[in-house]
Amino acid sequence: MAGAPFRLTTCPARRERPFMQPHALNRPAGRALPGAFGHNRGIVRRNYAFLPPEGVLKSRLPQYENTAVRFLAAPALGARFAQFVLEIEPGGGSRAPFAEAAIQHFYYVLSGTAVLQLGDLPPQELGRGGFLYAPPGTPVLLRNEGKTQARILGLRKRYEAIGLSAPGPILSHENQVPRTNHTGFAGRGFQHLLPFGDLAFDFEMNLMWFAPGTFFPAVETHIMEHGLYMLHGQGLYLLGTEWHEIWEDDFIWMGAYCPQQFYPTGPDEAAYLLYKDVNRDVAL
């Protein structure tokens, strides 16, 4: 109508519908998420990969019973190590102690409880945060004697021997490792699960903590390779030239010289477990 005042209106249906993430939708069992085709956070590039858990399929290994494995990083991807999640059902785990002559192992309990046995050390039942390091050739046994599933993050790496004796075995818990901050930047925290600066080790496993609003002071570009498993909180991670939203149970593989930066975005602390190869010269 001529002369009628202009009014900006909104769609009632849109105004009344609450915003929901796709994974929060109420859908019948057995039905895929809306828009499942073509909508995926996972990405693989020449020297990095971002792997959300929903795209990582299960496999089985003969040395375990009642256990599924989800491989995260492997030489097939371009990594020089293997990283994986073991999902051990009650009564499951290693069939017997196993060892590899030239391969070192690291295991970290993500959820549930697991009995960890390492060489001649007495077995311990540990919950989230329990971990072990097995030097090359050291037998390892992982069992679930609880009533719920246990999830364990594992890593295997060929040991790069030098003129020092190989490291000794470690069976401990993150609560026994002090949180430090050598950067001078407020809000940062580091827990070195393997002895920091010990040249006998050729890799580190570090818990990295970030208070809200904390971030890398610069974009890092370095020779070290990483396997990153997100434990708490959320944030934005720069890989190459692309930013990715990351939260609990996401995994990132970063090859040498991949530009990277982390910016936490949640209201609480963010933390991830980070593999890094160190203490060895460049092979020519």
C-alpha positions, 0 to 999 in steps of 0.5 A, a space after each residue: 500500500 502506498 505510503 505504508 511504513 516499511 517493516 523488517 520482519 523475520 521468519 517465525 519458523 527460523 525465530 522459534 527453532 533453536 540452533 543445533 549442531 548436526 551431531 545433536 539432532 534427534 534422529 532414529 537409530 540407524 539413520 545417517 546425519 542430514 547432509 552427511 554427504 560432502 560435509 566432513 571436517 576431515 582433510 588430508 594434505 601432503 604434510 598434514 592431516 586433520 582426522 575427526 573420530 567419526 571418519 576413522 574406521 575400526 580394525 582388529 589385530 591378532 595380538 589382542 582379543 575383544 579389542 578394536 583399533 582405530 589407526 590415526 597416523 601411519 607410514 601410509 599417511 606419510 608419518 614416520 611413526 604409528 599412532 592409534 586408539 585401542 578400544 578394549 572391551 571388559 575381559 579383553 586386551 593383549 592375549 599375552 605380553 608382546 615386544 618388538 626388537 627395534 620398536 618402542 611403545 607408548 600407551 596413554 589411558 583415555 577412558 575407563 581403566 586398564 591393567 598395564 604391565 611393562 617388563 618386570 615391573 609389577 602391573 598397575 590398574 590405571 584410569 585416565 592419565 595413566 601411561 607407560 613407555 616401553 623401550 625396544 624389546 620390552 614386553 607389554 601387556 594391556 588388559 581390561 579387567 573393569 566393567 566398561 570399555 577402556 580406550 588407550 592411545 598407543 604409539 609405536 616408533 622405530 628407535 634411533 640408536 646413538 652412542 647412549 644406552 636405550 631409555 629405561 621403562 616407565 609406568 606412571 600417571 600424569 598426576 605424578 608429573 609436574 606442570 611447568 611453563 618455560 615459555 614465559 607466556 601466562 596461561 601455558 602449561 607443559 607436562 613432560 611425560 617422558 624425561 625432558 632433555 634426556 638425549 637417550 629418548 628420540 621423542 617426547 610425549 607432552 601434555 600441553 595446557 592452554 587457559 582461555 584466551 592463550 595462544 601460540 605467540 607465533 606461527 610455528 614452522 619447524 622440522 619436528 613431526 607431530 601427532 596431536 590428540 585433543 583431550 579437553 576443550 576446543 579451539 582453532 588450529 592452523 595447518 598450512 594455510 587453513 584453520 580447523 575447529 578442533 575438540 575432544 578426540 580429534 587427531 592431527 598429524 603434522 609433518 616436518 615444516 607444516 606451518 601451525 598455530 593453536 588458538 583456544 576458543 572454549 570457556 575452559 582450559 584446552 589440552 592435548 597430548 603431543 608427540 614430537 621427534 627430538 634429540 637426533 641429527 638430520 639423516 643425509 
